[in-house]
């Protein structure tokens, strides 16, 4: 596994694009994680390395959304600890179990998210948040824990699920849901990073050098999202979620029968 200038540029480009996409609608791991593995990093170390660089990306976009007033601190201070805790449990599980069993479940949930978003044409276009209640905070805590677990254990689609459920639970629009999702994602990222570092599953040369590209990508993407607003983020969200779902489908559905039909 030789670290060359060509590797630095090609992997850096992939990480920049991943962070740009992730800062708007989630799904950046779809690009960055395979990119790390493509340069020869083993899967578990690729997961840890990607989490470290993605942590800097999440922090960068979180600051951008916070400065733009698109983050609700009162809600997040109640939810982030559970996202953090869920991620710790998720990483502990992923280090001893295979991820393949989660693919079908996550794929079905993503498909339902896509169809629900398309069917509800006005979903997330206006910010209808009216305040905290016991019900929405409880639902938010449950969401934060399970998506924190999912992010630590698996990852793909976490951003999509967070945005969708923040809209459903708190009635945010897409721009506010995207901003708040970054803080929740940062919470699970921090926990995951700690666990992967403790387990010795991080390549620091790749993680820290690629963090620079991901911070720049996150800054550009966040600025673009804030400037364009919910009407831009919604179709972007749908496109990225569909791509993530299709990518998942290739992991557990056997498409070999198609070649037999062609023959």
C-alpha positions as CSV (number, residue, x, y, z in Angstrom):
1,X,0.0,0.0,0.0
2,X,2.2,2.8,-1.4
3,X,1.2,6.4,-0.7
4,X,2.1,8.3,-3.9
5,X,1.3,11.8,-5.2
6,X,-1.2,10.2,-7.7
7,X,-2.9,8.4,-4.7
8,X,-3.0,11.7,-2.8
9,X,-4.7,13.6,-5.7
10,X,-7.2,10.9,-6.8
11,X,-8.2,10.0,-3.2
12,X,-8.4,13.6,-2.3
13,X,-10.7,14.4,-5.2
14,X,-13.0,11.6,-4.2
15,X,-13.0,12.8,-0.6
16,X,-13.7,16.4,-1.6
17,X,-16.7,15.3,-3.7
18,X,-17.9,13.0,-0.8
19,X,-17.8,15.8,1.7
20,X,-19.5,18.3,-0.7
21,X,-22.4,15.8,-1.2
22,X,-22.6,14.8,2.4
23,X,-22.8,18.4,3.7
24,X,-25.9,18.9,1.6
25,X,-27.9,15.7,1.8
26,X,-25.8,12.9,3.4
27,X,-24.5,9.9,1.5
28,X,-20.9,11.0,1.2
29,X,-19.6,7.7,2.6
30,X,-20.9,6.1,-0.6
31,X,-17.9,7.7,-2.3
32,X,-15.2,8.0,0.3
33,X,-15.4,4.5,1.9
34,X,-15.0,2.6,-1.4
35,X,-12.2,5.1,-2.4
36,X,-10.2,4.2,0.7
37,X,-10.6,0.5,0.0
38,X,-9.7,1.1,-3.7
39,X,-6.2,2.2,-2.7
40,X,-5.7,-1.1,-0.8
41,X,-6.8,-0.3,2.8
42,X,-8.5,-3.3,4.5
43,X,-12.3,-2.9,5.1
44,X,-12.2,-2.4,8.9
45,X,-9.3,0.0,8.7
46,X,-11.0,1.8,5.9
47,X,-14.1,2.2,8.1
48,X,-12.0,3.7,10.9
49,X,-9.9,5.9,8.6
50,X,-13.0,7.2,6.8
51,X,-14.7,8.0,10.2
52,X,-11.7,10.1,11.2
53,X,-11.6,12.2,8.0
54,X,-15.4,12.4,8.0
55,X,-15.4,13.8,11.6
56,X,-13.5,16.9,10.4
57,X,-15.9,17.2,7.5
58,X,-18.9,17.0,9.8
59,X,-17.4,19.5,12.2
60,X,-16.7,21.9,9.3
61,X,-20.2,21.8,7.9
62,X,-21.8,21.9,11.4
63,X,-20.0,25.2,12.1
64,X,-21.2,26.6,8.8
65,X,-24.8,25.7,9.4
66,X,-24.6,27.0,13.0
67,X,-23.3,30.4,11.9
68,X,-26.2,30.5,9.4
69,X,-28.7,30.0,12.2
70,X,-29.9,26.6,10.9
71,X,-29.3,24.6,14.1
72,X,-31.5,24.2,17.2
73,X,-29.1,23.9,20.1
74,X,-31.9,23.2,22.7
75,X,-33.1,20.1,20.9
76,X,-29.6,18.8,20.0
77,X,-28.2,19.0,23.5
78,X,-30.9,16.4,24.4
79,X,-30.4,14.2,21.4
80,X,-26.6,14.2,20.7
81,X,-25.7,12.1,23.9
82,X,-27.9,9.3,22.6
83,X,-26.4,9.5,19.1
84,X,-23.0,9.3,20.8
85,X,-24.0,6.3,22.9
86,X,-25.6,4.5,20.0
87,X,-22.5,4.8,17.9
88,X,-20.3,3.3,20.7
89,X,-22.6,0.2,20.7
90,X,-22.6,0.1,16.9
91,X,-18.8,0.1,16.6
92,X,-18.5,-2.6,19.3
93,X,-20.9,-4.8,17.3
94,X,-19.3,-4.2,13.9
95,X,-15.9,-5.3,15.1
96,X,-17.3,-8.7,15.8
97,X,-20.1,-9.2,13.3
98,X,-20.6,-8.9,9.6
99,X,-22.5,-6.0,8.1
100,X,-24.2,-7.9,5.3
101,X,-27.3,-8.6,7.4
102,X,-28.1,-4.9,7.6
103,X,-28.1,-4.3,3.8
104,X,-31.6,-5.7,3.1
105,X,-33.2,-3.8,6.0
106,X,-31.5,-0.5,5.2
107,X,-32.3,-0.9,1.5
108,X,-36.0,-1.3,2.2
109,X,-36.1,1.7,4.6
110,X,-34.4,3.8,2.0
111,X,-36.9,2.8,-0.7
112,X,-39.7,3.7,1.7
113,X,-38.1,7.1,2.4
114,X,-37.7,7.8,-1.3
115,X,-41.4,7.0,-2.2
116,X,-42.7,8.8,0.9
117,X,-40.7,11.9,-0.1
118,X,-41.9,11.8,-3.7
119,X,-45.5,11.2,-2.7
120,X,-45.6,14.1,-0.2
121,X,-44.7,16.9,-2.6
122,X,-44.6,19.6,0.1
123,X,-42.5,17.6,2.6
124,X,-39.8,19.7,4.1
125,X,-40.4,22.8,1.9
126,X,-41.5,25.0,4.8
127,X,-40.3,25.1,8.4
128,X,-43.3,24.2,10.5
129,X,-41.5,23.6,13.8
130,X,-43.6,25.0,16.6
131,X,-41.5,24.0,19.6
132,X,-40.4,21.1,21.8
133,X,-42.8,18.7,23.3
134,X,-42.4,15.5,25.3
135,X,-43.5,13.4,22.3
136,X,-41.1,14.9,19.8
137,X,-38.1,14.9,22.2
138,X,-38.8,11.2,23.1
139,X,-39.1,10.3,19.4
140,X,-35.9,12.3,18.7
141,X,-34.0,10.5,21.4
142,X,-35.1,7.1,20.0
143,X,-34.1,8.2,16.5
144,X,-30.7,9.5,17.7
145,X,-29.8,6.3,19.5
146,X,-30.7,3.9,16.7
147,X,-29.3,6.0,13.9
148,X,-26.1,6.5,16.0
149,X,-25.9,2.7,16.3
150,X,-26.5,2.4,12.6
151,X,-23.8,4.9,11.8
152,X,-21.3,3.2,14.0
153,X,-22.2,-0.3,12.7
154,X,-22.8,0.4,9.1
155,X,-23.1,4.0,7.9
156,X,-24.5,4.3,4.3
157,X,-27.7,6.4,4.2
158,X,-27.3,7.8,7.8
159,X,-27.5,11.4,6.5
160,X,-30.6,10.6,4.5
161,X,-32.4,8.9,7.4
162,X,-31.5,11.8,9.8
163,X,-32.8,14.5,7.5
164,X,-36.0,12.6,6.7
165,X,-36.8,11.8,10.4
166,X,-35.9,15.3,11.6
167,X,-38.5,16.6,9.1
168,X,-41.1,14.0,10.2
169,X,-40.5,14.4,14.0
170,X,-39.8,18.1,14.4
171,X,-41.5,19.5,11.2
172,X,-38.3,21.2,10.0
173,X,-37.8,22.1,6.4
174,X,-34.9,20.5,4.5
175,X,-32.4,23.3,5.2
176,X,-32.9,23.1,9.0
177,X,-33.1,19.3,9.0
178,X,-29.8,19.2,7.1
179,X,-28.1,21.6,9.5
180,X,-29.3,19.7,12.6
181,X,-28.4,16.4,11.1
182,X,-24.8,17.5,10.8
183,X,-24.5,17.9,14.6
184,X,-26.1,14.5,15.3
185,X,-23.8,13.0,12.7
186,X,-20.9,14.7,14.3
187,X,-21.9,13.1,17.7
188,X,-21.9,9.6,16.3
189,X,-18.7,10.3,14.3
190,X,-16.9,11.3,17.5
191,X,-17.9,8.2,19.3
192,X,-17.1,6.0,16.3
193,X,-13.7,7.6,15.9
194,X,-12.8,7.0,19.6
195,X,-13.8,3.3,19.3
196,X,-11.9,2.8,16.0
197,X,-8.8,4.5,17.4
198,X,-9.0,2.4,20.6
199,X,-9.2,-0.8,18.4
200,X,-6.2,0.3,16.3
201,X,-8.3,0.5,13.1
202,X,-7.1,3.9,11.7
203,X,-4.5,4.7,9.1
204,X,-3.5,8.2,10.2
205,X,-1.5,9.1,7.1
206,X,-4.6,8.7,4.9
207,X,-7.1,10.0,7.5
208,X,-5.4,13.3,8.3
209,X,-4.3,14.1,4.8
210,X,-7.7,13.5,3.4
211,X,-9.3,15.5,6.2
212,X,-8.1,18.6,4.5
213,X,-10.0,17.8,1.3
214,X,-13.1,16.9,3.2
215,X,-13.1,20.1,5.2
216,X,-12.9,22.1,2.0
217,X,-15.6,20.0,0.4
218,X,-17.9,20.4,3.4
219,X,-17.4,24.2,3.5
220,X,-18.2,24.5,-0.2
221,X,-21.2,22.2,0.0
222,X,-22.7,23.8,3.1
223,X,-22.4,27.3,1.7
224,X,-24.1,26.1,-1.5
225,X,-26.9,24.4,0.5
226,X,-27.5,27.5,2.7
227,X,-27.5,29.8,-0.3
228,X,-29.9,27.6,-2.4
229,X,-32.2,26.5,0.4
230,X,-34.8,23.7,0.8
231,X,-36.1,23.7,-2.7
232,X,-32.6,22.8,-3.9
233,X,-31.8,20.3,-1.1
234,X,-35.0,18.3,-1.6
235,X,-34.3,17.1,-5.2
236,X,-30.6,16.7,-4.3
237,X,-31.6,14.6,-1.3
238,X,-33.8,12.4,-3.4
239,X,-31.0,11.8,-6.0
240,X,-28.4,10.9,-3.4
241,X,-30.8,8.6,-1.5
242,X,-31.7,6.8,-4.7
243,X,-28.0,6.3,-5.6
244,X,-27.3,5.0,-2.0
245,X,-30.2,2.6,-2.4
246,X,-29.0,1.3,-5.7
247,X,-25.5,0.9,-4.4
248,X,-26.9,-1.2,-1.5
249,X,-28.9,-3.3,-3.9
250,X,-25.8,-4.3,-5.7
251,X,-24.3,-5.6,-2.4
252,X,-27.0,-8.2,-1.6
253,X,-29.1,-8.8,-4.8
254,X,-27.8,-11.4,-7.3
255,X,-28.0,-9.8,-10.7
256,X,-26.3,-12.7,-12.5
257,X,-29.7,-13.9,-13.8
258,X,-29.7,-10.8,-16.1
259,X,-26.7,-12.0,-18.0
260,X,-28.3,-15.4,-18.4
261,X,-31.4,-13.8,-19.8
262,X,-29.3,-11.8,-22.3
263,X,-27.6,-15.0,-23.4
